[in-house]
Every structure is written in C-alpha cells, then in structure tokens.
Amino acid sequence: MAIARQVLCLSAFLSLPHARSQPLRYSVAEEGESGSVVANVAEDAGLAPAQLSARRARLASEDGRQHFRLERGTGRLLVAERLDREELCGQAATCTLPFELVLANPLQFLRVEVTVEDINDHAPVFPEEQVTFKILETSNPGSRFPLEGARDLDTGSNSIQTYSISPENEYFSVFFGSHSDYEKYVELVLENPLDREEQAEMRFSLVAMDGGSPPRSGTMEIHIVVLDVNDNTPVFTQRVYFGKVLENAPEGSVVLSVVATDQDAGHNGEITYQFSQAVSQSDFTFLIDPFSGEIKLRKPLDFEAAKKYELSVRATDGGGLSAICKVLVEVLDVNDNAPELVVSSFSSPLPENALPGTVVALFNVKDRDSGANGKISCALEDQLSFSLQPAYNNYYELVTASMLDREETAQYILSVTAADAGSPPLTTTQTFTVDISDVNDNGPVFNQTSYIMYVHENNVPMVLVGAVSAADADTGSNAKVTYSLVPAHPTEQPPCSCISVNSENGDVFVLRPLDYEQVKQIEVLVRASDAGFPALSANVTVRLVVVDENDNAPLVLYPSQDSSPPSSELVPVSSEAGYLVTKVVAVDADSGQNSWLSYHLLRATDPGLFVVGAQSGEVRLRRPVTERDPTKQKLIVLVRDNGQPPLSATASLSALLLSAFSDVRITHSSLATEDESDFLTMYLIISLVFVSLLFFASMTAFVLRKMCKRNELKGGHMLYGAGNLQSGLADVAAAGTLPHPYCYEISLTTGSGNSEFKFLKPILPSLPPQHCTMGRGTDDEQGFTRGPITLEDVAPDNPGMLSSEQFNSLSFS
C-alpha cells in the first residue's frame, strides 16, 4: 500500500537548549506495512544521519508504545507495526500520534506528530440482521418508521453516505437525514396506504452504502407485518437525553430515566423499554428497566477508557408500535489515577568528583486523569546534594547540586514524589539509590603528629621498638597504605641504616645493637603512601631514644692505678680526726642513676683509722693518729655505681704516717722493695693458674673444685667461694669489677715502717685476678690469722669500713 507523506512544518532550531519550537508533522495512511517509510526526520530537522548515532537518538512516546522506529543510519522514520486508525483513535475526526525524538549530548527534544489518514477498510454494519415492523393498515401515506442506522467505523467520505431499499416497492422508501452534527437518523417512509387483506406482510432489504472507492455496503432485512387499528405510536418526551455520571459511581446507580407516552388506550398504550442492539460496549455497561425506563450502571466506569457513551432506547407499545431516542451519557473524571513516573536513564555509581549539574537520571511523569486531576508537580525530598530540573514538557532531570564526598556519604537514597492537583491529591514516589564511587582524594593520616620510641642499648638485632599507623579515608586500593623511610630533605643522605620499617604494618625495628655512649637518639622520617593514582602520602617524624644500660664500670682517675710503684699519701702523726688524706676521683660513662657513684672502704690496714665519704670519695682520718698505729697504711676503696645490677671498681692507695723527714726516706726504700716482691709474686701466681687450668681441663668441674680445695687446705690456705661473700659483693664480682674469693696474708712487725698489709690475688685458677698482691714478711713479721672479710663486717655507722673490734679480733701468729 502506498504511503502518503506530507511535511507540514519545517523550521530552524531555536536557541532553546532542549526543545524545538514547532513540531515536525507528517501523515501516513493506516494499515501500512511494517517498515514503510514515513519521512526522513534527520533531513527535515537539519541533522546529519551521523549525528543520530553519535547523540544516541531514540523515540519516546507518552503511552510507551512504539508505533514508529528510527533508522539511525539514514535518519528515516519507519512504521514499526500495522496502524489501525479505528483502534487508535476510534471515531475521532483526526488521529494524531505525537512522540518526541530525544537526542543526547546535549539533551534535545524534537516534537514529531504523525497523522494517521483513514482508508475505506470497514463496511457499514447494521445492529440487527432483521427488523420487524408491525404497521397498522390505517397508517397514512407519509408515515415514518424510525430505523436503527448502520455503523461504519471509517470517517469522512468513507463513512455511510446513502441508504436504499432493495428490491424497490411501491409502499416504502427510505429517508436519511440529520437533526444536528452528531445526530443522524434513518426512517422508513410509507408511500401508499396498506391493505392487510391484500398483503398482510412483506420483506425487503435496507442497503447502507459508504462513499469509499470502491464503495462498501451493508444490508438489513426488513419484515413488514400489517396490523389492524393501532394508530398511535409511543412518543418520547425528548429526542435526546443527556446524563452525567462520576466514574467511581457504584454498580446499580441510576444514571437517568427515559419517558415515552402513547395516546392509545389499553394494551396498545402499554409501553416497554429496551436498548436497541448496538455494536459498542454500551450493552455491557448499562441496563434499562423495561417498565420504568431507568438506566442503571451494570459495571464500573473508567473515564480514561471511555469519556462518553451513546445509547439508543426503543419504546414499544402493546400494539407493536415503537419509537427510538438517543441517550448521551458523559462520564465525569475523578482523581482515581496516581501519577506515573517513567525513568528513561539512570547513572549509578557516580564518581565523587562529579561536577555540580551532572545528570543522574532522566524521567517523565504523566497522569491518566484530566483537568486539575492530571496536573503533576515533582519534588525531591530533603536533599541538598541533588536537585530536580524540568527538561521538556513532563520530563525532569535529577542532577547534582554540589560537590560530593564519598567519605562523608557513600550512598544517597533519593525519593522523588510526583503529586497531582486532585482533591485529595494522589502521589507516586520513585526511589533512586545513587552509589558514590571512590576517587583518591584523601591522603594517609597518622594517628599521632610524631612518635617517640625507646630502645635499650646493647639491644638484640631486629628488635621491635614500636609501630606507626596511618589511616586513609578512601576505599579499595586508594586506602591501601605502605610505609617507608625517607630523608627529611631531598638533599640529605639516605635514612639511618640501623632502623627499618615494615612496609605493610608500620612496625619499626632496630637492625643492630646501639651504644648509648655513642648515640643517644635517632630521628627518622617515615612516609605513608596509598596505592591510588596519583598516590598521596604523608610524613611523620619518629624519634628513637636510646635508653642507657649499666654496661660501664666506674673508672678511677685518681689515684692512678697504673703507676708503679703506687704513690703514697703522707699523713703527719699529729693530724687530728677529719684530716683529709686524699680524694678518690672516679667517673662512669653511663648516665642517670647508672652513673651515680658511691665510695666505700673495702679493706684497710687499720679500718678504724680511716673513713671514706660515700658521695665525695674523700678519705679522712676517723680519729687522731697514735703511736701504736703502723707507719704504712694500705687501703682499698670500692667505687660502685647505682645501676641494676651495680658495677664497681677498686682503688688501691697507701698512706704513710710520718713524724719526721727521715721516715719518708726509709719508707720509700721499703716500698720499692715491696713493689719488686709484689711484681715477682704476680708472675708466680699467673704461672700457677695456667698450670692449674691445664691440669683441671681433663676432669669434671665438680671433681676439680673438690681436689683444688683439698690441695689448698693441705698447703695451709683457706679458700672462699662466692657464697661466703655478701650478696652485693658477689654481684660486683660477677660483673668483673670486684675480686673473687681472696686469700689474704697479713704480716705485722713491731718495727715502725716495716709493717706489711698484703693482698693476695685469688688462688682459684678459674677466677680472674684483680688488685691482689702477695708478699712475705721477715722472720720477725707477725701475720694476721687468715679469715674471710666481707662487706657485712663493715661498721654500720661507717659504710665500707671495718670496726676496730673486728680488726683486733684477728689473731697473730
């Protein structure tokens, strides 16, 4: 079938961003084949076919039906399905199908209207195949008998144009006329008087012919029965009845009543009512009371399906005479349809760096109601980050109103409410769930502005001293944090090689032992970087403080312990108590309490003669010197720090009690002889220890110790183990700064200046020697009885000293 195309309006695009000012109008004949060309929309709209594909052109209609389709490659508008004008528009004078051509990038709407032209595809149809008229024989020529006209679904010239009788006869003719534009009627006209006795009944056909080319026709058989006298027909009070009914009226509601009268009496004047047979749905929607003429609802109405109904009511008297009237029922709209919201496009997830004005969704709203009930308004509930913008007609855009932040809000649930203007208003809510996708806009943040970590010196390698921690508010790879050491400034050397940081969890390790005396603290810069692109990072300062350990024993500076012979302090015999003999000066390389030093008198020839200041190290006379005091006094001062465990050192010094210059010469000669003897004794002891080690190497430690004690006891010496010493002294011995068990030999003579107080080195071969000498006196020397002396023997009022009673308790041999 040929397709008629007519472009009614072609105009240039206006400057409006969304819509064309005038629609594109075309026409097409109904019943066209699917794929038939209607027009070239691209050419008429001034668009190149390539633009249709690039801008994702598509067709959108209000009812959602796609009667046409767009060929993007050529820009042609094609018929998508068979078009039936009567199905689409019914009996409307014009049948126009509107839709929009939607273009994106930028968003643009083009209104297109296609008029469906009627063709003569329907023949006239009578409501009944046969109708019977009972006509009185007394009917006068010119009497008219109303007929139910035929219906033709076509319009215009294709609708019914003429009626005729076939075969023609001398008694009847047909008249086709109209009272108004919407009321046409057909009447059977009696041309000559009837004679029931001559012809009691007759049959002929009524032919309805339309004006199409070729014309179509429909027929109905008419049966005439000639009756005896009933010369009055029913008469309606109105030729046309009008009624209005709400679409939500319940079933059984009375719409209106029709009234007809008959001047005849008796049976000929009894009137009954009925609907004339019709081809519409009216028979199923309404019913009429045959006696009262009340027209009632049989089923619910729907304004959106049918806005008005046309009914034909026939009134028939008892003699068979009848009359027909028209009943027009108008359906009144009520607000019974909520707005409909149709989403055309929706974008989710949305990147959090989307600019304000980014289109999230495009949708249109419609309402099947009319008037105020069909007016729609849209609102976005309680959102500051998004807004609604009208696009075109009933199209709306949901756009971003401000910058988004996924770390603040990762998901938005937007409710768009469409409400009509009815009373009460009906609403429809559409929910849009917009997920926000992450971009790397947050750098790592440390949980502290700086870190201070502590490690004890002499630490083991790879010791864990602490951890740094940084968090990133982003997600996924943008939030994965790695740690590294970096120079504080680009020009600086690489960070300290003694510190390492775990790249995964931020644990900080010290790779090698540290010495507090060499370095007290280390400062490094730790960088936390995420895995985003581009990567973001943050730096934090980590200060590693080295904690001092008591790993340095005190060092005696004065008197010097390396001089040979050792220097002696001269003390006049006339000195009183409190006389300053000398001062022991010592230092400790540690710090804090590990470097606090205390001084104690460990050994002395006459412990009651001297006292040592615990804090100052000053050696003073405790009492005046007497004639009984030996001229030569030897002292050992213990210097101990305050660490845990404490470390210590000893200082050996000599004091000469002088009454005249000659005593000085004699004493120095004696000291020289003693020093030579001490030097020889030291070598003898070292040789003895070496030989003992070789001998005891082949035995177990337990047997060696027993045999050693037995051999030494036979030699007249008494051995002392660490268990006999005070616990504090044993700890000092273990630290290597105090002597292990000693054997002491003390020889005293009556001669002034020759008395000797000799400290022997340890005789156990397994213990290191320290500050111990051995000497032998002359034949007339008197020695102290050998016995152990510990710190427990020190007088309580003079720490580090031996009381005179303890010293005198020693027996002489």
Number of C-alpha atoms within 10 A of each C-alpha: 9 10 17 16 17 14 15 11 11 14 13 11 14 11 9 9 13 17 22 19 15 15 20 21 20 21 21 22 20 21 18 21 17 15 15 19 22 22 23 18 25 21 14 16 17 12 12 15 18 13 16 22 17 12 15 12 20 17 21 19 15 15 10 10 10 14 16 24 18 21 20 20 13 16 23 20 20 20 21 17 16 15 20 18 24 18 9 13 14 14 15 12 11 15 19 19 19 17 23 20 18 19 21 16 8 9 14 19 25 22 18 20 18 21 19 24 19 22 18 21 16 19 22 22 21 23 17 16 12 14 13 14 20 17 25 22 20 16 21 14 14 14 15 18 19 18 21 18 22 25 18 23 19 24 23 16 14 24 21 26 14 16 21 16 19 13 10 12 12 9 13 18 19 20 16 15 11 10 9 8 6 7 10 11 16 19 18 20 17 20 17 14 17 21 16 16 9 7 12 14 18 14 14 17 18 23 21 24 21 25 17 21 10 8 16 19 19 20 22 20 18 19 16 17 19 21 21 15 13 22 18 19 24 26 18 19 12 13 13 15 19 13 15 13 18 16 20 16 18 14 14 14 16 17 19 17 15 23 18 23 18 21 13 17 12 10 12 21 21 19 25 18 23 18 20 18 16 19 13 12 9 16 15 10 15 21 19 22 15 15 13 14 21 17 23 19 19 18 15 15 21 17 19 14 8 11 14 14 16 14 19 18 20 23 29 25 25 19 23 22 22 23 20 24 22 17 21 15 18 19 21 17 22 19 22 19 19 21 26 18 20 15 14 11 11 16 14 13 15 18 15 20 16 16 14 15 16 16 21 18 18 20 17 18 21 19 20 18 20 16 11 14 24 20 18 22 14 21 14 17 13 10 12 10 14 23 21 18 16 14 19 17 10 16 17 18 21 23 19 19 17 15 13 20 19 21 18 8 11 15 16 15 12 19 17 19 18 22 23 24 16 21 10 10 16 18 18 16 17 15 10 17 15 18 18 21 19 23 18 22 19 20 22 25 19 18 12 11 10 14 16 13 15 13 21 16 20 16 17 13 13 15 15 15 16 18 15 22 16 23 16 22 16 21 16 11 13 24 21 17 25 20 23 16 22 17 15 17 9 8 7 9 10 13 16 14 10 14 19 20 21 15 16 11 14 21 16 22 19 21 16 15 16 22 17 21 15 8 11 14 16 14 16 19 18 24 24 26 24 25 16 21 11 10 14 19 20 15 21 21 17 21 16 21 18 22 17 22 21 21 21 21 24 26 18 18 12 14 20 15 16 7 8 11 14 16 16 18 16 17 20 15 17 13 16 14 15 14 17 17 18 19 15 22 17 21 16 20 14 20 16 11 14 24 21 16 22 19 27 24 27 24 22 22 24 20 26 20 21 25 25 28 18 19 12 14 22 16 23 19 19 18 15 15 19 12 9 8 16 22 23 24 24 19 21 19 22 24 29 27 24 16 22 12 15 21 28 26 24 25 23 22 21 19 18 21 26 18 14 10 8 9 15 15 10 12 19 16 10 15 20 14 11 19 16 13 15 20 14 13 19 18 11 12 20 16 12 14 20 12 12 17 14 10 11 17 10 9 10 9 10 9 11 17 15 11 12 18 17 14 12 15 12 10 9 9 17 17 20 19 12 16 9 14 19 15 14 13 22 19 19 21 21 15 18 17 23 23 23 25 24 24 22 24 21 25 22 21 17 12 11 16 21 21 24 26 26 21 20 22 24 25 24 24 19 14 16 16 23 17 16 18 22 23 21 16 19 11 7 11 18 18 22 18 15 18 16 16 21 18 19 16 17 20 17 11 8 19 19 27 26 29 19 13 11 14 17 14 11 14 12 14 12
